[in-house]
């Protein structure tokens, strides 16, 4: 059956930011007024932003080029993956500002402060049907999004990022975010077969398998790699799709522990939990400490980057790891791997850690006081709030990834571009 991508379910509010206004517009702010909203002289814009080390970049992206041509602007992207926060702070402190920051991940606290001191512009004059029709429509239909991006002074200094990409778009009765389970764990089944072991179904069984991988130096034995090259288990630490977090499920976590400083869960009763101060978290850390002490977990898991992990997978060193796709991580050895099922904890807990794509935030693009024609820039970014645009930015341009559209306006994935079933499903029961 073809996967159908619904326009409604591709309402992903991507990233844009705005301009500054007169003193009375933001609750009586005393900062200087921003540029004249009617100024449309500037057509070339410098954008500084964050980017995954795996991304090919923005400058040669044909979808972005088409969007720029649509509104007659040129964008010059300077992106970085390493030391992003440090570089951004240096630029702001030295008043070496681009026209906008994109994908930097400013907190609301930062946004409010940079807005108050005039570094970021207020976009209120630009959220209208003439300049930003797509976003205006979204904010009118979703007042909760408007409230989430409005600072305490009444200004909007950065435009929203959110997602409503759910399984209802492909016909499921219940609508779950496609980001509900951000990690998938995988194991080298060829090594298991060589050792006469079944695919683990519990954490304890996984421990047994990892120990066997190490004791028998399976990378050297099966693939002929150098003696001692076997890494029973390697992940990042508290990373998005390649961290160790999925293995916490067996200790009762229904949320997705990610960062010791950020694991605050607001409950329906209004009380706030700090997950990492709970007994189950201590039990989990103690349990996996023993694995680490036994040499079953990569000593570089706390410091390595994605390129290092990818290199280990490509060389056949790994017994177990986490990633979105087996093929992307394991390369030529991918045929030897299978996804692990949900692993029961030491006390029999059968559980999955889940998360949404994240709440609404206003830190994905923020226009600075260097920008003289915010209207032109925001016309470009308003296109990001169109469902078909998001579809292409996420997965590829129409005509390449999506080739057919039905009478209801739903786009079908090109058969040759569909992910293999083995890379998109993981047992959950």
C-alpha positions in Angstrom: 0.0 0.0 0.0 1.3 3.4 -0.9 2.1 5.8 1.9 0.0 8.9 1.7 1.3 12.1 3.0 -1.5 14.4 4.1 -1.2 18.2 3.6 -2.9 18.6 7.0 -0.3 16.4 8.7 2.5 18.3 7.1 1.7 21.4 9.0 5.1 21.9 10.4 5.7 25.4 11.5 9.3 25.7 10.5 11.4 28.9 11.2 11.2 32.6 10.7 11.6 35.8 12.6 10.6 39.3 12.5 11.2 43.0 12.7 11.1 45.8 15.3 8.4 48.4 15.7 7.7 51.7 17.3 8.0 52.1 21.0 4.4 51.6 21.8 4.1 48.3 20.0 5.8 46.2 22.7 4.4 47.2 26.0 6.1 50.5 26.1 9.6 49.2 25.4 12.3 52.0 25.3 14.5 50.4 22.7 15.1 52.2 19.4 12.6 51.6 16.7 13.4 49.1 14.0 13.6 49.6 10.2 10.8 51.0 8.3 8.4 48.1 7.6 7.8 49.5 4.1 11.5 49.3 3.2 12.0 46.7 0.4 15.4 47.8 -0.9 17.5 44.9 0.5 17.3 41.7 -1.5 20.4 39.8 -0.4 20.5 38.4 3.2 23.2 36.8 5.3 22.0 33.9 7.4 24.0 32.2 10.2 22.7 28.9 11.5 23.2 25.5 12.9 23.4 22.4 10.8 24.0 18.7 11.3 27.5 17.5 10.3 25.7 15.0 8.0 23.8 17.7 6.1 25.0 18.6 2.6 24.2 22.3 3.3 21.7 24.9 2.2 23.4 26.8 -0.6 22.9 24.1 -3.2 19.4 23.1 -2.0 17.2 23.3 -5.1 14.0 23.7 -3.1 15.4 26.7 -1.2 16.7 28.2 -4.5 13.2 27.9 -6.0 11.7 29.6 -2.9 14.2 32.4 -3.1 13.4 32.9 -6.8 9.7 33.1 -6.0 10.1 36.3 -4.0 13.2 37.7 -5.7 15.8 37.4 -2.9 19.2 35.8 -2.4 20.2 34.1 0.8 23.8 33.5 1.8 24.0 30.7 4.3 26.9 30.3 6.8 26.3 27.1 8.8 28.2 25.3 11.4 27.8 22.2 13.6 30.7 22.5 16.0 31.0 25.3 18.6 27.7 26.8 17.3 26.7 28.5 20.6 30.2 29.8 21.2 30.4 31.3 17.7 27.0 32.9 17.9 27.8 34.4 21.3 31.0 35.9 20.0 29.2 37.5 17.0 26.4 39.0 19.2 28.9 40.3 21.8 31.0 41.9 19.0 28.0 43.3 17.2 29.0 41.2 14.1 25.5 40.3 13.2 24.0 38.5 10.2 20.6 39.5 9.0 19.1 36.5 10.8 20.1 33.5 12.9 18.5 30.3 11.8 18.3 27.0 13.8 20.6 28.2 16.6 18.2 27.1 19.3 17.9 30.2 21.4 15.9 29.8 24.6 12.9 32.0 25.3 15.0 33.7 27.9 17.7 34.5 25.3 15.1 35.7 22.8 13.4 38.0 25.3 16.7 39.5 26.4 18.0 40.0 22.8 14.6 41.5 21.9 14.6 43.8 24.8 18.1 45.2 24.0 17.2 45.6 20.3 19.4 42.9 18.9 16.4 41.0 17.6 13.6 42.7 15.9 9.9 42.5 16.6 8.0 40.9 13.7 4.5 42.1 14.7 4.1 44.5 11.7 4.9 41.7 9.3 2.4 39.1 10.4 -0.3 39.9 8.0 -2.0 38.5 4.9 0.2 40.6 2.6 3.7 39.6 3.8 3.2 36.3 5.6 -0.2 34.9 4.6 0.7 31.2 5.4 1.9 32.0 8.9 -0.9 34.4 9.5 -3.5 31.7 8.7 -1.8 29.3 11.0 -1.7 31.7 13.9 -5.3 32.6 13.4 -6.3 28.9 13.4 -4.0 28.1 16.3 -4.0 30.9 18.9 -2.0 28.7 21.2 0.9 29.0 18.9 0.7 32.8 18.8 0.6 32.8 22.7 3.6 30.5 22.8 5.8 32.8 20.7 4.7 36.1 22.3 7.1 37.4 25.0 6.0 39.0 28.2 6.4 42.5 26.7 3.9 41.6 24.0 6.5 41.3 21.2 7.3 38.4 18.9 11.1 38.3 18.4 11.3 34.9 16.7 8.8 32.9 14.7 7.6 29.4 15.6 8.8 25.9 15.0 6.4 23.1 15.8 5.1 20.0 14.2 1.8 18.2 13.6 3.1 15.3 11.6 1.2 12.2 12.7 0.3 8.7 11.8 -3.3 9.7 11.0 -2.0 11.0 7.7 -1.3 7.4 6.6 -4.7 6.0 7.8 -4.0 5.1 11.4 -7.0 5.4 13.8 -4.9 7.0 16.5 -2.7 10.0 15.6 0.9 9.6 17.0 3.7 12.0 16.1 6.2 10.4 13.7 8.8 11.6 16.2 7.2 9.5 19.0 10.1 7.1 19.1 13.2 9.0 18.0 15.7 6.1 18.4 15.9 2.6 17.2 18.4 0.0 18.6 20.0 -2.6 16.4 22.1 -5.7 16.9 24.5 -7.7 14.8 22.4 -10.9 14.2 25.2 -12.6 12.3 27.3 -12.4 15.4 24.4 -13.8 17.4 24.0 -16.7 15.0 27.7 -17.5 15.1 27.4 -17.7 18.9 24.2 -19.6 19.0 22.3 -16.8 20.7 18.8 -15.6 20.0 17.9 -11.9 19.6 17.6 -10.5 23.1 14.2 -9.6 24.5 15.4 -8.3 27.9 18.2 -6.1 29.1 19.7 -9.0 30.9 19.8 -11.0 27.7 21.4 -8.1 25.9 24.1 -8.0 28.6 24.8 -11.7 27.9 25.1 -11.0 24.2 27.4 -8.0 24.6 29.6 -10.0 26.9 29.8 -12.8 24.3 30.6 -10.3 21.6 33.5 -8.9 23.7 34.9 -12.3 25.0 34.9 -13.7 21.4 36.1 -10.6 19.7 33.5 -11.0 17.1 34.6 -8.1 14.8 38.0 -9.8 14.4 36.6 -13.3 14.2 33.8 -12.7 11.7 35.0 -9.7 9.7 38.8 -10.2 10.0 39.4 -6.9 11.6 42.3 -6.3 13.9 42.3 -8.2 17.2 40.5 -6.2 20.0 38.6 -4.1 17.5 35.2 -5.3 18.7 33.0 -2.7 20.3 30.1 -4.5 21.9 27.9 -1.4 22.2 28.4 2.1 21.1 26.1 5.1 21.1 26.3 8.8 21.9 25.3 10.1 25.3 22.0 11.8 25.6 21.8 12.4 21.8 18.7 12.7 19.7 18.6 9.6 17.5 21.9 7.9 18.5 22.0 8.1 22.3 21.6 5.5 25.0 18.2 6.8 26.1 16.1 4.0 24.5 17.6 1.5 27.0 16.1 3.4 29.9 12.6 2.1 29.0 13.1 -1.1 31.0 13.3 1.1 34.2 9.8 2.5 33.8 10.5 5.7 31.9 7.6 6.7 29.7 9.2 10.0 28.9 12.5 10.2 27.1 15.3 11.2 29.4 17.7 13.4 27.5 19.7 15.9 29.5 20.3 16.0 33.3 19.6 19.7 33.4 16.4 19.6 31.2 14.5 16.5 32.4 11.7 18.5 34.0 8.3 17.0 33.4 5.2 19.1 34.0 2.4 16.8 35.1 -1.4 17.3 34.6 -1.8 18.1 38.3 0.6 21.1 37.8 3.5 19.5 39.7 6.9 19.4 38.2 9.1 16.2 38.3 12.8 16.2 38.0 13.3 12.8 36.4 17.0 12.4 37.1 16.4 12.7 40.9 14.1 9.7 41.0 15.0 6.2 42.2 14.4 4.6 38.8 16.9 6.9 37.2 19.5 6.0 39.8 18.8 2.3 39.3 19.2 2.7 35.5 22.5 4.6 35.9 23.8 2.0 38.4 22.8 -0.8 36.1 24.5 0.5 33.0 27.6 1.6 35.0 28.3 -2.1 35.5 28.1 -2.6 31.7 30.6 0.2 31.2 32.9 -1.1 33.9 32.9 -4.5 32.1 34.0 -2.9 28.9 30.7 -3.6 27.1 30.0 0.1 26.3 32.3 2.3 24.2 34.7 4.4 26.2 34.1 7.2 23.7 30.4 7.3 24.1 30.5 10.4 26.2 32.7 12.4 23.7 32.3 11.0 20.2 30.4 12.8 17.4 28.3 11.3 14.7 31.1 11.0 12.3 33.1 8.8 14.7 30.1 6.5 15.3 29.4 6.3 11.6 33.0 5.3 11.0 32.9 2.5 13.5 29.7 1.2 12.0 31.1 1.3 8.5 34.2 -0.7 9.6 32.2 -3.5 11.2 33.2 -2.8 14.7 29.8 -2.6 16.4 27.7 -5.2 18.1 24.8 -2.9 19.2 24.0 0.7 18.5 21.2 3.2 17.9 20.2 5.2 14.9 17.3 5.9 12.6 18.3 3.6 9.8 20.5 0.5 9.9 21.8 1.1 6.4 23.0 4.6 7.2 25.0 3.6 10.2 26.2 0.1 9.3 27.0 0.7 5.6 28.2 -2.5 3.9 27.5 -4.5 7.0 23.9 -3.5 7.3 22.6 -6.8 6.0 23.9 -8.5 9.2 21.9 -6.3 11.6 18.3 -6.4 12.8 16.3 -4.0 15.0 16.0 -5.0 18.7 12.5 -5.4 20.1 11.4 -3.6 23.3 13.7 -4.9 26.0 12.2 -5.7 29.3 13.9 -4.4 32.4 15.6 -6.4 35.2 12.2 -6.5 37.1 10.2 -7.4 34.0 9.0 -3.9 33.1 7.9 -3.8 29.5 7.8 -0.2 28.4 8.7 2.2 25.6 10.1 5.7 26.1 8.4 8.1 23.8 8.5 11.8 23.0 6.8 14.3 20.7 8.5 16.4 18.2 8.8 19.0 20.8 6.7 22.0 21.9 6.3 25.2 20.0 9.3 27.4 20.2 10.3 30.7 18.7 14.0 30.2 18.4 14.5 28.7 15.0 15.0 32.0 13.1 15.5 35.4 14.6 15.9 38.6 12.5 18.6 41.0 13.8 18.8 44.8 13.7 21.2 44.5 10.8 18.3 43.6 8.5 17.0 46.6 6.7 14.2 44.9 4.7 12.6 42.3 7.0 9.5 42.2 4.8 11.5 40.7 1.9 13.2 38.2 4.1 10.0 37.1 5.8 8.2 36.7 2.5 10.8 34.0 1.7 10.4 32.3 5.1 6.6 32.4 5.0 6.8 29.8 2.2 8.2 27.4 4.8 4.7 27.4 6.4 3.1 25.8 3.4 2.5 22.1 3.6 4.0 21.1 0.3 7.1 23.2 1.0 7.6 21.4 4.3 7.1 18.1 2.6 9.9 18.9 0.1 12.3 20.4 2.7 11.8 17.3 4.9 12.0 14.5 2.2 13.0 15.9 -1.2 11.6 17.9 -4.1 8.4 17.1 -6.0 9.3 15.0 -9.0 12.1 13.2 -7.2 10.7 11.9 -3.9 7.0 12.6 -4.5 5.8 11.9 -8.0 2.0 11.3 -7.8 -0.8 13.4 -6.4 -4.3 12.0 -6.0 -7.6 13.7 -6.4 -7.7 14.7 -2.7 -4.3 16.5 -2.9 -2.3 13.8 -1.2 1.2 13.1 -2.5 2.5 9.5 -2.8 6.1 8.5 -2.3 7.9 7.5 -5.4 8.2 3.6 -5.3 11.9 3.7 -5.8 12.3 6.2 -2.9 10.3 4.4 -0.3 12.4 3.3 2.7 12.9 -0.4 3.1 10.4 -1.9 5.6 13.2 -3.2 7.8 14.4 0.3 8.4 11.1 1.8 9.4 9.6 -0.7 11.8 10.6 -1.9 15.2 8.8 -4.6 17.3 6.9 -3.1 20.2 5.3 -6.0 21.8 
